[in-house]
Amino acid sequence: MQPAKKLRIAVLMGGPSAEHEVSLKSGAMVLKNLDPKKYVATPLVIGKDGKWPVAPETLKANYDLAFIAMHGEYGEDGTIQALLESLGIPFTGSDAKASRLGMNKIAAARAFKKAGLNIPSTVNPAKIKAFPIVIKPADRGSSVGVSIVKTAAELPAAIAKAKQCSPNIVAQQFISGREFTCGVLEIKRKPISLPPTEIILKGSVFFDFDAKYTPNASREITPPKNLSSQNVKAIQQAALKAHKAIGARGVSRTDMIMDKTGTLYVLEINTIPGMTETSLVPQEARAFGLSPAELLDSIVEAAMR
């Protein structure tokens, strides 16, 4: 009996987004933990200028699957997914349609609301009268370009900051409360909510780019402490609903806030959550009892159906 043929995987990382360096760390984790008994993994680093190390058209002849370890625009907004779909190359994560929807905060919020989830109210930036308010790019990840505006005098700078990242901006009601995030992982083709994480900030007002990627800038507690089992279940159910609402596949992570009344608000969904050694979904997978290799196995299996 011949041994099973190893799956040839191209690990795509880098790219032209502001999250290029984070993507490289995600890709390194994937390369380190893909089971060498099952896979032959090759890194393909896409430059900050968007240039590929090989012609994308050659992928199908040399690889069985593309593992997308990219974040932000180009890697997470449906661009690379549409390219791989046009070439007939299987890839991990959500398809192009779900990726575009997940990255577009306005369209995603509509989908969440339709699914029965609470979302912060959206305000026309030109008609803001009440503060504090959150100003952010409508189509970027990792809280890039986000500001919490407390006074009218701060508003022009916040809008300018967001527009440096994207011409499309959104203003939302600021909700004070406990911050949570929860991953959803497809295991044997069934989406399962992982144990949620509570994010306790040390210096930032919210879970911004620096808080996410600066060592010791936040405490991440998986699973949360001092939280009822009913609230834990509500967070997990909200993450599952958000995953399904946009048609996500394989893995996702949804960020939420619970206000002082216990009302849970969905903020946004990440269709390619970070996969670094300290990222949130790998932490949650470990709490669920999955090793990094088993987490990656599930993501690959979901892509091969």
Buried (B, 14 or more C-beta within 10 A) or exposed (E): EEEEEBBBBBBBBBBBBBBBEBBBBBBBBBBEBBBEEBBBBBBBBBEEEEEBEEEBEEBBEEBBBBBBBBBBBBBBBBBBBBBBBEBEBBBBBBBBBBBBBBBBBEBBBBBBEEBEBBBBEBBEBEEBEEEBBBBBBBBBBBBBBBBBBBEEEBBEEBBEBBBEBBEBBBBBBBBEBBBBBBBBBBBEEEBBBBBBBBBEBEEBEBBBBEBBBEEEBBEBBBBBEEBEEEBBEBBBBBBBBBBBBBBBBBBBBBBBBBEEEEEBBBBBBBBBBBBBBEBBBBBBBBBBEBEBBBBBBBBBBBBEE
